[in-house]
Amino acid sequence: MPVLQTFDPVLLEQWDRQYVWHPFTQMQQYVQEKPLIIARGEGSYLIDVEGNRYLDGVSSLWVTVHGHCHPALNRAIKEQLDLIAHSTLLGLANVPSILLAKKLVEITPSGLNKVFYSDAGATAVEIALKMAFQYWQQKEGGRHHSKTKFISLAEAYHGDTIGSVSVGGMSLFHGIFRPLLFQCLHAPAPYCYRCPLELEKDGCGMACVDRLEELMGKHHGEVAALIIEPLVQGAAGMITAPAGYLRRVRELCTRYNILLIADEVAVGFGRTGRLFACEHEGVSPDLMCLAKGITGGYLPLAATLTTDEIYSAFLGKPEECRTFYHGHTYTGNPVACAAALASMELFEQEGLPGTLQPKIELLRRGLESFWQLPHVGDIRQRGMMVGIELVADRETKKSYPVQEQVGHRVILEARRRGLIIRPLGDVIVLMPILTMSEGELNNVLEITFESIAAVTGH
């Protein structure tokens, strides 16, 4: 019998409050509320220890792709467990990691021919930063030692390790750690609803890119790489870049001899309507970070892909010390790689990216009704990624006071109605499982609408 079913739910609630420190959670507030304890999942639903069912409206933090408890993924993991659960990738190889690396090279943008594994989006980013730095230190006999800095966007989020926080731009999350961080150059975010340059989208000519070019022109001799979340800055509140923005960023990086790191941790594996966000504008980055949906939402795994050009700078005799001295205990874990391979097979067998357009259009049409709610300030959608920004005053774009906890109250209301979603401040995020039916997607929209209306008094 599964362990969770042997305990009284009341006792589990008590132990949760007593022993567990939850991430990105104000625990003083959390322990005063009834915890939601998930026991199992079926398709698009999560089921708690009391048997209540909830639509998973955020794909269990943006990772679940094919649904919960998918038989093909379950089978792949069980079959791999009968062979071996783990062996190190430090100086050894294993079968699933080799097969997955080959597959990732085949499906990602052209030129990304080498795969370095880790276990989370933050570590994938950390690896990309270190690779970019060391590349310039070793290229052409050290002629580029001055290229030690990075450019990122304001409001960026790339993870929670010290390196990934250093290239982040969210003061709410990262401000307290500033004394620990290395210096980073920040370009304006393409946040059209609250333009940092105080311009209007229709006539701005993407002035934020012009500011980026000014930054590159001044500092390109000391910049190793620019890191970007292609098309959507997720944790910033689903900030969607205008068409052509990513392509211009790629062109500028090439012009100023700056590496482009594409952080596709959140936007990869179908979330934007294509397998990878870079595909929308025909962009091939110099490094690409993958995680979240890579295993279909089953096991921790991440990958940093790069080019032969970057890889070659690390080749040399042992005494030259050109090795990339980085690794993780569970790098290339065979069970996680087996799950990822099974997920890739499902993408192909079911033609998943091709099935998304009708669902994306359903979301777009359904979201139009949200403008009826006077406290909806902006609605941002890219593919299956949605952010609904709630404001105290639509005309002035005035935000709600933090103490009102409007976003948090909306998700609690949605939970009572059978939907699990999570806010980013007062931005209500919808990130449904890609295989959700159209009926389930309509339910997600209906419950979200009703929950916003209930909390904002309309």
Salt bridges, closest charged atoms under 4 A:
GLU13 OE2 - LYS34 NZ 2.42
ASP16 OD1 - HIS22 NE2 2.82
GLU33 OE2 - HIS408 NE2 2.89
GLU42 OE2 - ARG40 NH1 2.60
GLU42 OE1 - ARG53 NH1 3.10
GLU50 OE2 - LYS34 NZ 3.28
ASP56 OD2 - HIS68 NE2 2.79
GLU106 OE2 - LYS102 NZ 2.42
GLU106 OE1 - LYS103 NZ 3.71
GLU140 OE2 - LYS139 NZ 3.59
GLU140 OE1 - ARG143 NH1 3.04
GLU140 OE1 - HIS144 NE2 3.00
ASP210 OD1 - ARG248 NH2 3.18
GLU213 OE2 - ARG255 NH1 2.74
GLU222 OE1 - LYS149 NZ 2.85
GLU222 OE2 - HIS219 ND1 2.66
ASP263 OD2 - HIS158 ND1 2.72
ASP286 OD2 - ARG250 NH2 3.26
GLU309 OE2 - LYS139 NZ 3.02
GLU348 OE2 - LYS103 NZ 2.85
GLU350 OE2 - HIS70 NE2 3.98
GLU361 OE2 - ARG364 NH2 2.49
GLU361 OE2 - ARG365 NH1 3.84
GLU368 OE2 - ARG364 NH1 2.78
ASP378 OD2 - ARG380 NH1 2.81
GLU389 OE2 - ARG194 NE 2.80
GLU389 OE1 - ARG380 NH1 2.88
GLU413 OE1 - ARG416 NH2 2.83
GLU413 OE2 - ARG417 NE 3.06
GLU450 OE1 - ARG417 NH1 3.09
